[in-house]
Amino acid sequence: TILKDLTSNNVLENCMALTVASKMIGPDMIPALLPAVVAKLKHPRELVRKKAVLALHHFFLKNSSSVSHLHDDFRRALCDKDPGVMEASLGVFLDLAKEDARVVRDLSASFVAILKQVIDRKLPKDFDYHSVPAPWIQVKILKILALIGIDDLKCSEKMYEVIGLCMDRADL
């Protein structure tokens, strides 16, 4: 019935099915659910898109080869109009960078731009924690930048300004 709930028009059923897919589906069941989960990346509701990204991240953790063809979908999620979807995609990119930083190195400018938006408080206040702008997003992006900047001076130089701003804001 997970597949039935994923194909339903009911947002609540979609969200529940995506949560169950994240937590209870083993590597052997991923191929059966993958097309329905990928389809939810285009859902009009941001919560469903976010849960779809999280489910795909769990699929990646269970069997990275099952979602290796979805790099473009993860990149679209990074640029989603909803910051919650973007935040969910950061976990995937962090794990991809841990595996092989070269895979996400071309996105360094995007990560820098997102971090700059966070520091400049351009995200909704819902992402703030004790007046710190989106600290969890900052930490994930800084970890990604650390991994992709290793042994790449040109890429590292693009990060210096925003990392300096991040450190200056941390002193406040």
HELIX and SHEET records of a PDB file:
HELIX    1   1 ILE A    2  LEU A    6  1                                   5    
HELIX    2   2 VAL A   11  MET A   24  1                                  14    
HELIX    3   3 PRO A   27  MET A   29  5                                   3    
HELIX    4   4 ILE A   30  ALA A   39  1                                  10    
HELIX    5   5 LYS A   40  LYS A   42  5                                   3    
HELIX    6   6 GLU A   46  LYS A   62  1                                  17    
HELIX    7   7 SER A   64  LEU A   70  5                                   7    
HELIX    8   8 HIS A   71  LEU A   78  1                                   8    
HELIX    9   9 PRO A   83  GLU A   99  1                                  17    
HELIX   10  10 ALA A  101  VAL A  103  5                                   3    
HELIX   11  11 ARG A  105  LEU A  107  5                                   3    
HELIX   12  12 SER A  108  ILE A  119  1                                  12    
HELIX   13  13 LYS A  125  PHE A  127  5                                   3    
HELIX   14  14 PRO A  135  GLY A  149  1                                  15    
HELIX   15  15 LEU A  153  ALA A  170  1                                  18    
END                                                                             
